[in-house]
Amino acid sequence: MNLLQLYWMRYSGHAAYLSSSLQQLPGVQPTGVVMQGAEDDAGFSKMLDSKPETLERSLFMAYYSFNEADADARDRINEHTQGFGRVLIALHHKANGRYGGWGAGKGKLANEGVEVRGYFEKWVKGTLSKTHSVCIWHFKPQATGVDATWPAGSFYMAAVAKSLGERVACLSYLGCTRASLHPTIPSDCIPSE
């Protein structure tokens, strides 16, 4: 997947590098996006500059890949990203709080997939909200028909380190309103409406 993402980043005009390639060139400091596979914990920790001032200027961004990973992988990633100044994650969960298990509907199979809602509730309440201002909102809570998933569905989660003196803004033109805030994962952003 990283190769496809790398292709699109470069095709779109963004400097992008594969972490696995950079790890073979010690001392090289990339000036663009570093594409890192979640399964390479050792490589990830090697790539990070652990100086607090550098981490505070960094962004951790994951689109669905973070919620698709199992809880153990998420925990290993969070160990390294807690000091990042900004976090942007797109996540998805079904009504039962899980991601995946799409063929399952009844009985024993209904709880297949990876736990998402419970994990994010625990992470935000227990750790992230102590160091970051957090806002999590539904992509389109007013959707109807096939797209009607509220309160399940897809969400954005934005977080900014409190040490930066900023607070995440809940902006209606990004779809964030009081009605679209996640019903169980806490946010401390104030809707602009």
C-alpha positions as CSV (number, residue, x, y, z in Angstrom):
1,M,0.0,0.0,0.0
2,N,2.9,2.4,0.7
3,L,4.1,2.1,-2.9
4,L,0.6,3.2,-4.2
5,Q,0.5,6.1,-1.7
6,L,4.0,7.1,-2.6
7,Y,3.0,7.1,-6.3
8,W,0.0,9.3,-5.7
9,M,1.9,11.7,-3.4
10,R,4.6,12.2,-6.1
11,Y,2.1,12.3,-8.9
12,S,0.4,15.1,-7.1
13,G,3.6,17.0,-6.8
14,H,4.4,16.3,-3.1
15,A,7.9,15.2,-2.0
16,A,7.4,11.7,-0.5
17,Y,9.8,9.0,0.6
18,L,9.5,5.4,1.7
19,S,10.7,4.9,5.3
20,S,12.4,1.6,4.3
21,S,14.5,3.4,1.7
22,L,15.5,6.2,4.1
23,Q,16.6,3.7,6.8
24,Q,19.3,2.5,4.4
25,L,20.7,6.0,4.2
26,P,21.6,7.1,7.8
27,G,21.9,10.8,8.3
28,V,19.6,11.8,5.4
29,Q,16.9,14.2,6.6
30,P,13.9,14.1,4.2
31,T,12.1,17.3,3.4
32,G,8.8,15.8,2.6
33,V,6.3,13.1,3.6
34,V,7.7,9.8,4.9
35,M,5.5,6.8,4.2
36,Q,5.8,4.4,7.1
37,G,4.4,0.9,7.3
38,A,2.6,0.1,10.6
39,E,4.2,-3.3,10.8
40,D,7.8,-1.9,11.0
41,D,8.0,-0.7,14.6
42,A,11.8,-0.8,14.8
43,G,12.1,1.2,11.6
44,F,9.5,3.7,12.8
45,S,11.4,4.4,16.0
46,K,14.6,4.7,14.0
47,M,13.1,7.3,11.6
48,L,11.7,9.6,14.4
49,D,13.7,12.4,15.7
50,S,12.8,12.1,19.4
51,K,13.7,15.7,20.3
52,P,10.5,17.1,21.9
53,E,10.8,20.3,19.8
54,T,10.9,18.3,16.6
55,L,8.0,16.0,17.6
56,E,5.9,19.0,18.6
57,R,6.3,20.4,15.0
58,S,5.3,17.0,13.5
59,L,2.0,15.7,12.3
60,F,0.8,12.1,12.7
61,M,-1.7,11.4,9.9
62,A,-3.6,8.2,9.2
63,Y,-6.6,7.6,7.0
64,Y,-8.5,4.5,8.0
65,S,-5.2,2.5,8.3
66,F,-5.0,3.3,12.0
67,N,-8.5,1.9,12.8
68,E,-7.9,-1.1,10.6
69,A,-4.8,-2.1,12.7
70,D,-5.3,-4.3,15.7
71,A,-5.1,-2.7,19.2
72,D,-1.6,-3.9,19.8
73,A,-0.3,-2.2,16.7
74,R,-2.1,1.0,17.6
75,D,-0.6,0.9,21.1
76,R,2.9,0.5,19.6
77,I,2.4,3.4,17.2
78,N,0.9,5.6,20.0
79,E,4.1,5.1,22.1
80,H,6.0,7.0,19.5
81,T,3.3,9.6,18.4
82,Q,2.2,10.9,21.8
83,G,4.6,13.8,21.5
84,F,3.5,14.9,18.1
85,G,2.1,18.4,18.0
86,R,-0.7,17.5,15.6
87,V,-2.8,14.4,14.9
88,L,-5.3,13.9,12.1
89,I,-7.0,10.5,11.8
90,A,-9.9,9.4,9.7
91,L,-11.7,6.4,11.3
92,H,-14.8,4.3,10.7
93,H,-16.9,2.0,12.8
94,K,-20.2,0.2,12.5
95,A,-23.0,0.6,15.0
96,N,-21.4,-2.1,17.2
97,G,-18.2,0.0,17.4
98,R,-16.1,-2.3,15.2
99,Y,-14.5,-2.0,11.8
100,G,-14.6,-5.0,9.4
101,G,-16.5,-8.2,9.5
102,W,-18.6,-6.9,6.6
103,G,-20.2,-10.2,5.8
104,A,-21.3,-10.8,9.3
105,G,-24.7,-9.8,10.4
106,K,-26.1,-12.1,13.0
107,G,-25.1,-14.3,15.9
108,K,-21.5,-15.2,16.5
109,L,-20.2,-13.4,13.4
110,A,-21.9,-10.1,14.3
111,N,-18.9,-9.0,16.4
112,E,-16.2,-9.8,13.9
113,G,-13.8,-7.0,13.0
114,V,-11.5,-4.7,15.0
115,E,-12.7,-2.7,18.0
116,V,-12.6,1.0,17.1
117,R,-15.0,3.0,19.2
118,G,-14.0,1.5,22.5
119,Y,-10.3,1.9,21.7
120,F,-10.6,5.5,20.7
121,E,-12.8,6.3,23.8
122,K,-10.1,4.8,26.1
123,W,-7.2,6.5,24.2
124,V,-8.8,9.9,24.1
125,K,-10.1,9.9,27.7
126,G,-7.1,8.2,29.2
127,T,-4.1,9.7,27.4
128,L,-4.6,12.0,24.4
129,S,-6.9,14.6,26.1
130,K,-4.3,15.1,28.8
131,T,-1.8,16.5,26.3
132,H,-4.0,17.5,23.3
133,S,-7.1,19.5,22.4
134,V,-9.3,16.9,20.6
135,C,-12.2,17.2,18.2
136,I,-13.9,14.2,16.5
137,W,-16.9,14.7,14.1
138,H,-18.9,12.6,11.6
139,F,-18.2,13.2,7.9
140,K,-21.9,13.5,7.1
141,P,-24.3,13.0,10.0
142,Q,-27.4,14.2,8.0
143,A,-26.9,11.7,5.2
144,T,-29.9,9.7,4.0
145,G,-30.4,6.5,2.1
146,V,-27.4,4.2,1.6
147,D,-25.1,6.8,3.3
148,A,-27.2,7.1,6.5
149,T,-24.9,5.6,9.1
150,W,-25.2,8.1,12.1
151,P,-24.0,7.5,14.8
152,A,-21.8,4.9,13.2
153,G,-19.9,5.7,10.0
154,S,-16.8,7.7,9.2
155,F,-15.3,10.4,11.4
156,Y,-12.4,12.9,11.4
157,M,-10.3,13.2,14.6
158,A,-8.1,16.3,14.9
159,A,-5.9,16.9,17.9
160,V,-3.4,19.7,18.7
161,A,-0.9,19.6,21.6
162,K,-1.9,21.9,24.4
163,S,1.7,23.0,24.6
164,L,1.2,24.8,21.3
165,G,-1.4,27.1,22.9
166,E,-4.0,26.3,20.2
167,R,-7.3,24.6,20.4
168,V,-8.9,22.5,17.7
169,A,-11.6,24.5,16.0
170,C,-14.9,22.8,15.1
171,L,-15.7,24.5,11.8
172,S,-19.1,24.0,10.0
173,Y,-17.5,24.4,6.6
174,L,-15.6,21.2,7.4
175,G,-18.8,19.5,8.5
176,C,-18.1,19.9,12.2
177,T,-21.2,21.0,14.1
178,R,-22.6,20.3,17.6
179,A,-24.8,17.7,15.9
180,S,-21.9,16.0,14.2
181,L,-19.6,15.6,17.2
182,H,-19.0,11.9,18.1
183,P,-21.7,10.8,20.6
184,T,-19.3,8.9,22.9
185,I,-15.7,9.8,22.2
186,P,-15.1,13.2,23.9
187,S,-14.2,16.4,22.2
188,D,-13.2,19.7,23.7
189,C,-13.7,21.8,20.6
190,I,-16.4,24.4,20.5
191,P,-18.7,24.4,17.4
192,S,-18.7,27.7,15.5
193,E,-22.5,27.6,15.1
